[in-house]
Amino acid sequence: MRQRLTSLAFAASLVLAATSAFAASNLPPPDAAAGRVTGARDYRIGPDDTLDINVFQIAELTRTVHVDSGGRILLPLLGSVPASGLTPDQLSVEIAEALKKSYMKDPQVTVAVKEAQSQRVTVDGAVIQPGVYPLSGRTTLIQAVSLAKGPDPKLANVRQVAIFRTVGGTRRSALYDLSQIRTGKTEDPEVYGNDIIVVDTSGSKSFFQNFSGGFGLLGMLFRPF
């Protein structure tokens, strides 16, 4: 119960911090600086990501590398190479050009994101395993909740799931109905790095009923489970 109350308290703080609430269809994408994960080719590499570097027929240069906190990777022959902010294809070109200048005539370089730790989504509330999860490609709300092992079958109110997002420097939020999404009646929205998703708890006066103020959840924190 302590873990659940901690999770709900965290959700309460998010609601109290939210400055504006939107209808589900009106929640805009995040600021460009927050990064958008639409697919492997469009993904922007960031610190703490893990990359697979493959240089065709050059085993010494084919390896798995870690992007450091400064957004750089370390490669044989080339040393420290900037990677943060580039797509995998762009980094492939940068490495190939650097190798071409001094070492090879026509290097064939492929970069793939093995672990996308820089783009993460927080899933909290009435889910089986609340936590922070990496996004490795385009991810929808249903998929993000699944990362947390799905809604808690005893506690979750899947008709009220919130996404919190920073847009234009302002915390914004919107409600979604997972049951409507699952039946195809409502579109499954895309989630982005730094989004926070909170699944409501059933059988209580939810804070989502007072969504902009967040007062309903304060009473729910002390409700016995």
DAZIQUI-V328688 format. One line per field, one symbol per residue. ss: DSSP state (H for helix, E for strand, - for the rest). phi: phi as a letter, one per 30 degrees, with the letter a starting at -180 (. if undefined). Layout:
ss: ???
phi: ???
//
This chain:
ss: -HHHHHHHHHHHHHHHH--EEE-HHH-----HHH---------------EEEEEE---HHH-EEEE-----EEEE---EEEE-----HHHHHHHHHHHHHHH------EEEEEEE----EEEEEE-E---EEEE----EEHHHHHHH---E----EEEEEEEEEEEE--EEEEEEE-HHHHH-------EE----EEEEEE-----HHHH----HHHHHH-----
phi: .dddddddddddddddddcacbdedcddddeeddiccclddcdcdbeidccccbceibddccacbcddddibbcbeicidbdbdjcdedddedddddddddbbbdbdccbcbddbcddcbbccbidbdbelcbdccaebcdeddddeciidddccdcddbbcccbcbiicdbaacbcddddddidbddddcbeidbcbcdcdiadddddbedcidddddddcddc
//
